Amino acid sequence: MTRLSPGLIQDGDQRRCWWCGEHPDYQHYHDQEWGFPVDDDHRLFEKLCLEGFQSGLSWLTILRKRDNFRRAFADFDFEAIARWRASSRIDRLLADAGIVRHRGKIEATLNNAKQAVALAEEFGSLAAYFWRWEPEPRTRPKRMTKAALTQLGRSPESIAMAKDLKRRGFAFFGPTTAYAFMQAMGLVNDHLDGCTTRAQVERARERFARPT
């Protein structure tokens, strides 16, 4: 594996963004998931929740616990979670060593499930709501370099999304978390220029039918 400048890692024929390092599970996430457009409501809700759980931790920590989170939270079926009896369920989740045992984040997930049900009812799906926040291409950097990416911790769209979700009662989802969500779910393509996956993501975004 060779580190290229700026911000790329060469691994055989594959060039990757530097942030996935040498961890095979992180590299797989980079190559197969991060940035590819998603319109599945459960996966969107999952990412919204896991971004909240990541607060103060690394995404690699959450990624390695993701299967445990899926088991604990009914595969992030927000309609099912919204029907849970919160008091007994929170105690059970706090005893689950496979997830991040943080009462505030667990309570936020149960709260956000109820808000997600309302959001899906209003817009027809979570996908239809979230894809409203996709930035206009003209507002994006002309070249995605490491320097450009490191300046993109938030955007006008992520600030507006976070503000709107807060107004709707969502918790643990601020502007920085919203932008990380947008990156992961394919609302933007933030793979660096020169990254092998960038072109694959761009083709997927071109074929993707935006939900309405």
Secondary structure, 3 states (H helix, E strand, C coil): CEEECCCEEEECCEEEEHHHCCCHHHHHHHHHCCCCCCCCHHHHHHHHHHHHHHCCCCHHHHHHHHHHHHHHCHHHCHHHHCCCCHHHHHHHHHCCCCCCCCHHHHHHHHHHHHHHHHHHHHHCCHHHHHHHHCCCHHHCCCCCCHHHHHCCCCCHHHHHHHHHHHHCCCCCCCHHHHHHHHHHHCCCCCCCCCCHHHHHHHHHHHHCCCCC
